[in-house]
Amino acid sequence: MFQRGYDNELGEFELATCNTQGDLFADCQHLENHPCDAYDFITKFMAGEIAKDMDRDISMCHTWGTDQIYETFFYDTRIEKHNGSVFIDPDTLFWVGYIFRYWVWWLGDSSEEIISKVSAKLVCSTYIGLHTVDPKQAIVMLKDAVKWN
C-alpha cells in the first residue's frame, strides 16, 4: 500500500505514527505505575508484537494512543524498572522512537531487524550529533555506523 525505499516521502499518517512512537519512548521512564529502564523498554518494544503490528500498512495499533499501547505491551512483557542510575533525556528518547518508526516507513526494514542491528544505546548516544539533521540522513548515518547489510 505504502511505497518504501530511498525515494519514498512519508505522508501525514506515517509521520503521525512516528510522533506516537516518539511520545511512547519519551515517557517510558516516567510512567506512574512502571517507570522503565529506557534501553530495556526500547529493545523489547522494537522486537515485540506491537511494533511488528505497527510495521504493517494497516493495523489497529495505528489508532491507539500511548496509554493503550503501554497497557497492551505491559500485559505480555516484563520490562526492567528504571532504577534511577541511568536517566535519558525525554527529548532523546522521543527522537529515538521517531527515528526508528521513520526508518520502518521510509525503507521498509522491520522494527525487529532494526533493533537487532542497531542498539538503543547506540542510537541514544548519537542524538547530540544527529537530531538536527534530516531523519533520512540520520538513518543513513546510523546504517553506515553499524555496517548495515
N, C-alpha and C positions, 0 to 999 in steps of 0.2 A: 504494500500500500504506500508506504513512505519510501522515498529514494534514499539510499545510503551510499556514501563514498566521498572522496575528496572534493567533488564538485557540488555536493549537497549543501543547500541552505536550509537551516531549521526554520520552521514556522512557529506561529504563536502557541499552538498546542504543545509542541515539543519543548519550547522554551519554558512554558508553564510547568511542565513536569521536571525540568532542570531546577526550577525555583523550589518546587515542592521537596525534591530530594535534598537540595541545599538547606532548606529550613529543617528538615528531618535531622541531618547531620549536625547542624549548628546547635540544636537543642539537646543533643543526646547526653551531654554531661550535666544538664540542669533539670532533668526530669524529677518531679516531686517524689514519685514512688520508687524510682530506679535510676539514679544518676549513673551513667555508663562510663566505662573506660572507652574513650573515643576510638582508639585503634581496634579494639576487640569488636565494638559495635560496627564500625565501617567494614571490617573484614568479613564478619558473619552476615551482615546485611547484603553486601555485594555478592556473596556466594550463596545466598539463600533464595527461597522460593518467591518472596515478594519482588525482589529485584529481577529475578528471572521472568516473572509475570509482567513487570513493568517494561521489560525489554521488548515485549510484543507490541505490535502496532495498535492492537485493540485489547484493552484489559480493564477490568473493574477497578483495579488499583489506581488507574489514572484519575478516577473520580473521587478517590479518598483524600481526606485531609491527613495531616501528620498524626493526629490523635488516633484515628482508626488504623493507620499503618503501624504505629507503635503497639497498639493493643493486639493486633493480629501477629505481629512479629514476636513480641514477648510471650505470647501464648505457647509458641513452639520452640523458642530459642533461649538458651541460657547465656547471658552476657555478664562479663565481669563488671562489678560495680566500680565506679570512679572512687579511688581511694585518696584523692587529693594530691598525690605525688606528681602526676603529670597533668597539667591543665593546658588545653589547647584553646586558643582564642576562637570564639564563635565565628568570627569573620573568616578565619582559616578553614574551619570545618564547613561553613556554607560553601566556600569556593570549591573545596574537595568534592562535596556532594554534587554541586553544579557541574563541575568538570567531568566527573565520572558519568553522569547521566548524559551530558552533551556528547561525550565520546561514543556512548552506545548509539545515540540517534544519528550522529554525524557519520561514523564509519561502520556501524553495524556489528562491532565486536560485542560479545555478551558481557554482562556485569561480572559473571564468574571468571571469564577469561581475563578480563582486565585486572581484577584483584589478584588473580593467580600470578600475574607477571609484574604488577606494579603495586608495591605495598602502600598501605595507608600512611605509614610513617614517612616514606619517601615523598609522597605527594604533599603531605603537610609541610615537609621541610622545604619544598620548592615554592611555597606560597609567596614569600617575600619577593622572589625574583620573577615569578610568572603571573601573579594575579592581575597585573595591569596590562598584559598583552592579550590579544585576541584569543578566545578559547581554542580555536583551531591551531594557532601557533603554539600555545601551551601544550596541547595534546601531542603535536608532532615532536616537540622538545622532550616530553616525557617518554614517548616511544623511543626516541633516539637514545635517551639516557639508560634505558634498560635493554637496548639492542633487540627491539621487538621484531619477531619474525613473521 
